Amino acid sequence: MMALLTVNNLCTTFSTPEGVVRAVDGVSFSLERGEALGVVGESGSGKSVTVMSLMRLIATPPGRIESGEAIFEGRDLLKLPEANLRSIRGDEIAMIFQDPLTSLNPFLTVKRQLTEVLETHRRMSPKKALTESIHMLELVGIPSPAKRINDYPHEFSGGMRQRVMIAMALLCRPKLLIADEPTTALDVTIQAQILELIADLRHEFGTTVILITHNLGIVAEVCDHVAVMYAGKIAEYGKMGEIFVRPRHPYTQGLLRSLPRLDEKRAARLESIVGQPPDLTLLPTGCAFHPRCEVKSEHCLREFPSAVRFGDHHYAHCWHAEDRS
């Protein structure tokens, strides 16, 4: 089966007064239809820049997609004419952004913002677009959708605004849904509802999902595969079960140890990863994680490790990956 999306050697840089930042550095992955990929890592690891690059939403300047390809159903998103790409965005590929309050237009009603999507991409009449929009609001759990659709974004709570964003993203039944930290700033109850909603809609529509988050626990709720990013690179990639049961990269293991546990031995304390993420303008030589790594060796300081593979779908960029179990 042909992959829905194949990303090869994606590199995105930003020019800053301190120098060139390689925010995304050689990222590659592939997604089959209906699969869900979780991209995790600390702030500044390159998660959001990766998906913004795929959508060609990087501000130029200061940003620039240096190299790579993103093949979506046989078309390279990085080389398509802008007009062709606009027809794909919001239709075949949809994105849920971190902050729905700033992503929604505060001067337009929810009705106008939803119906515009269907009128533009599906050429629906205003009446039919309104009916479809109300149905989608009902599907994502907005109470009294026929009434609430006439409200403005500020009249919704944070959780309800995120549901509106999800409804907007799913109106055209996209083949690929990108969710960039969709539960940020929401309380845990609403987080659980949003994740359950994304999982349910994924199974109902067969939508492929890329979920961006800093929390591996969130990924476990939705995803099949996990890409762990650090300093613009994928440190480890694998099926969710493999990553959780046998993580091979020290960074992945550190992220897992930082998760809250319910068992008595681990409930009293949370373990953190020593140190801070690196300054991308002053990256250390070799493996960028080595200043924080407990198992580093001289080799780690000199050279970035090639991928060590564990089966067809699991690999880690670590000189000591085969020692970690």
Buried (B, 14 or more C-beta within 10 A) or exposed (E): EEBBBBBBEBBBBBEEEEEBBBBBBBBBBBBBBBBBBBBBBBEBBBBBBBBBBBBBBBEEEEBBBBEBBBBBBEBEBBEBEEEEBBEBBBBBBBBBBBBBBEBBEEEEBBBBBBBBBBBBBBEBEEEBBBBBBBEBBBBBBBEEBBEBBEBBBEEBEBBBBBBBBBBBBBBBBBBBBBBBBBBBBBEEEBBBBBBEBBBEBBEEBEBBBBBBBBBBBBBBBBBBBBBBBBBBBBBBBBBBEBBBEBBBBBBBBBBBBBBEBEEEEEEEEEEEBEEEBBEBEEBBEBBBBBBBBEEBEEEBEEEBBEBBBBEEEBBBBBBBBEEBE
